[in-house]
Amino acid sequence: MASTIPSSTLDAWVDAHFDEQVALLRRLVAVPTDTPPGDNAPHAETVATLLESWGWEVERHRVPDEEAQAYGMRSITNLVVRRRYGEGGPVLALNAHGDVVPPGEGWTRDPYGGEVVDGRLYGRASAVSKSDFTTYLHAVRALEACGAPLKGGVELHFTYDEEFGGLKGPGWLLGHGLTKPDYAVCASFSHAVVTAHNGCLQFEITVNGRATHGSAPQTGHDALRAASRVLDEIYRQADALDGIASRIDGITHPTMIVGRIDGGTHTNVVPGKVVLKIDRRLIPEEDPAVVEANVRAFIDAAVAGLPGISVEVRRILLARALRPLPGHEKLVASLRRHARTVFGEDIPAVGTPLYADARLYAEHGVPTVMYGAGPRTVMESRAKQADEHVMLEDLRGATRVMAGLLADFLAPVA
């Protein structure tokens, strides 16, 4: 499938407007969207107002404040921009998320400055995924500027709940029937086309005992001592996961970590309660229900028979894996073909051990892949680390690739 619009025409438009694109990204980076606290409606309003200045219609879909705050965020407004063309073609959704983890320590550049140095643009969310707000916007603009007859449509989904799992971002739009695209491309972080990603289960484990004075520990029930048994079993189970292999390139095996431990009241008090939070990553071949049942069973078994000890296991997140759906191969073929031309090398189609809100489109039956601006690996971009940045040539190249993809799907075929 190849469009009658020459790639050179699209590329020329992207190049001619690239300074605009960089300025747009700097503007988006300058408005913080740290999550937590997750007060992200102001960024959405900035984006909406800017697009309206272009003459584009923007739908603002605000999650009710009570609902957002009960979820753990201050404000969420998701944006939908619908660009409709002629009858008969598919609708492609392009989704990028504006929320991002706080900057943290160790920056040598202003995390909200959008500083450009040696061909890199620095700032929190410059790589993941405010860069792809601009990738997708300028790809659409390049397509429309060609003046060719188009069919189908593009929906730009700019959402603000990826860090918390996506349920109030794409999940909210899809669940409320506000969109039902034929295909979806979601923001990514590397040259690769991502066709699958891991799932994730997170649990809060509360080990309850009875606190007592440290001079008479036998009069209480030590929750920390019991929790150490749980810890030992978690790590024993985690080590065994190395033997479960995924068949998907880019994904190796499941993992499990303990990310946080809280407990005790003072140095001279036997702890009466200890809380552990664990993260269990699922490969696409695993069944979340089976994994959850196994986690609950081995935790219960670890403290079974300990006098005065009880344990509560609360699931705090279920993010299902992204699995390829029929039709995704058309997206993959187009992206790889254009990326080969733009970057001069074969671009792999792989899975990733991360999880993202791309899965939510697939859960609604939409063939979905992830593609956007970025380097070969997350570590190269320093995404979620100090001095996060995007290479400007990667940004330009990804925009060219996305414009080519849109032309393949929405313009007349050669």
C-alpha positions, 0 to 999 in steps of 0.5 A: 500500500503506497500513496500517490502523494510523493514522500518528498512533498511531505518531507519538504513541508515538514522541513519547511515548518520544522522550526515551528515544530521545535517552538511548539515542543518548547511551549508544551514542555514549559507547562508542567504536567508532573503526576503526581500531583496531576494538575493537568487541565492547564496544559490541555487548555494551552494545547486546545487554545493553540490549536483553535488559533489554527482554526481547528475544532477541539473537544475538551472532555474533562473528567469530573473533578471528584472522579479525578481526585478520587483517582489520585489526580487533581484535574484531567481534561482529555482532548479530541481533535477530529479531522474528517475527510472524504467518505469511505476511508478508515479513521486513525487515532493518534494518541500522545499523553501529556502527563509525566513523572516529576523531574526529580534530582540531578538536572543540569538543564531547566526541566521546563526550559525546552533548551536546545543544545547540540541538536537536543531539546531538553526538558521533562516530557520532551521524549515521552511524550510531548514530542509526539504531540508535535510529531502527530500534529505536524504529520497531519498538517503536512498531509493536509497541506498537500491538497490531495483528495483524502478519505477517512479521517484522523483523530488526535487524542491528547490525554493526561493519564498514562502515569496512573494507568490510562483509565482516565485518559484513553480508557475514559474516552473509549469507555464513554463511547467518545471514539471508535477508530479503525486503527490507533498509533500511540506515542512511543520512545524509540525508532522501533515499531512496538507491537506488544507490551507487557502487562502489570499487576501491582499490589499493596500487602499489609501485614498486621501484628500487634505493637508492643514495647521494645523491652517486652517483644514477646507480648506483641506480634512482630509484623516486620518479622512476619513481613520478612517471610513475605519478602523472602518468598516474593524474591524466591518467586521473582527469581523463578520468573527468569525461567518463563520465556516470552515468544515476542522479540523484545520481551524476555520474561516476567519480573517482580519487585518490591518497590516500597516498604512502610512500617513501624512507629518508633525505634523502641516499638515492635512494629504492629503493621508493615505495608509492602508494595509490589510490581509484577510485570506480565508477559503477553502470554500470561493470564492476569487472573492466574498470576494474581491468584498465584501471588495471593496464594504464596503470600498467604502461605508465607505467613500461615501459622504465625500467631497473631499475624494476618495479611491483606492483599489489595490489588492497586493496578491491573494493566493488561498486556498489549497484544497484536490484533489483525490489521496491525500488520498494515500499520507496521508495514507502512511505518517500517517502509517509511522509516527505512527511507527516512533513517536509512536502516531497517526499523524492527517491529518488537515488543517492550517490557514496559506497559502503556495506555496503548493497550486500552485501544486494543482492549476495545478491538482497535489494531494498535501499535506504538511509534514516535520520536525518540532514540533506540532505547529509553535509556538513551533519551533519559526518559523519566530521568534527569536531563531527559531530551529528544534528538531533533533529527529523530523528531523530524524523522518521526514526523516524516514517517508519520506523514507517510503513514497517514498518506498511505491510509488516507490518500489515493493509492498508487 
